[in-house]
Amino acid sequence: MGKYVDLTPANFESVTSNGISLVDFWAPWCGPCRMIAPVIEELAQEFEGKANICKVNTDEEQDLAVKHGIRSIPTIIFMKDGEVVDTMIGASSKQALADKINSLL
């Protein structure tokens, strides 16, 4: 069963530098973030072995949020081999997120 990866400054580069990564910037107090949390978990299972599905708790990892210019949450960035290739701000549908990952694979 696939599980998303919690990213910190210590593992961010190593996890996202290879292949496709979806990175969900979220916070525990954010309603829309909680709404899409189950979707992120489902994507982690569906894309296991194909894409890195990751989360960054912006309350705990403010430096990462600042580094990536996150101004509102949820913000989801899509990365390919360490480079940001797309960004979605706000709660997105599972289909929209899956379509974006598939378009990068």
TAGI-V962718 format. One record per residue. N is the residue number from 1. D_LAST is the distance of its C-alpha to the last C-alpha in Angstrom with 2 decimals. Layout:
BEGIN
n=N d_last=D_LAST
n=N d_last=D_LAST
END
This chain:
BEGIN
n=1 d_last=20.29
n=2 d_last=17.49
n=3 d_last=18.83
n=4 d_last=17.61
n=5 d_last=18.75
n=6 d_last=21.59
n=7 d_last=21.22
n=8 d_last=24.35
n=9 d_last=25.22
n=10 d_last=25.65
n=11 d_last=22.12
n=12 d_last=19.96
n=13 d_last=19.26
n=14 d_last=18.81
n=15 d_last=16.27
n=16 d_last=14.12
n=17 d_last=14.58
n=18 d_last=12.03
n=19 d_last=8.24
n=20 d_last=6.84
n=21 d_last=10.01
n=22 d_last=11.66
n=23 d_last=15.34
n=24 d_last=18.05
n=25 d_last=21.34
n=26 d_last=24.11
n=27 d_last=27.77
n=28 d_last=29.92
n=29 d_last=32.24
n=30 d_last=29.65
n=31 d_last=29.93
n=32 d_last=26.64
n=33 d_last=24.90
n=34 d_last=26.63
n=35 d_last=25.65
n=36 d_last=21.88
n=37 d_last=22.31
n=38 d_last=22.16
n=39 d_last=18.95
n=40 d_last=17.34
n=41 d_last=18.85
n=42 d_last=17.57
n=43 d_last=13.92
n=44 d_last=14.61
n=45 d_last=15.88
n=46 d_last=13.32
n=47 d_last=10.27
n=48 d_last=12.61
n=49 d_last=11.48
n=50 d_last=7.69
n=51 d_last=7.94
n=52 d_last=11.29
n=53 d_last=13.18
n=54 d_last=16.21
n=55 d_last=19.45
n=56 d_last=22.07
n=57 d_last=25.58
n=58 d_last=26.93
n=59 d_last=30.49
n=60 d_last=30.11
n=61 d_last=27.79
n=62 d_last=29.25
n=63 d_last=28.63
n=64 d_last=24.82
n=65 d_last=25.15
n=66 d_last=27.43
n=67 d_last=25.32
n=68 d_last=22.36
n=69 d_last=24.78
n=70 d_last=24.46
n=71 d_last=27.39
n=72 d_last=26.80
n=73 d_last=25.09
n=74 d_last=22.90
n=75 d_last=20.50
n=76 d_last=16.81
n=77 d_last=14.95
n=78 d_last=11.26
n=79 d_last=10.91
n=80 d_last=8.95
n=81 d_last=11.26
n=82 d_last=14.12
n=83 d_last=14.13
n=84 d_last=14.22
n=85 d_last=12.25
n=86 d_last=13.44
n=87 d_last=16.07
n=88 d_last=17.43
n=89 d_last=21.07
n=90 d_last=22.86
n=91 d_last=22.10
n=92 d_last=19.23
n=93 d_last=18.80
n=94 d_last=16.53
n=95 d_last=15.22
n=96 d_last=14.56
n=97 d_last=12.63
n=98 d_last=10.58
n=99 d_last=10.02
n=100 d_last=8.93
n=101 d_last=6.36
n=102 d_last=5.15
n=103 d_last=5.74
n=104 d_last=3.81
n=105 d_last=0.00
END
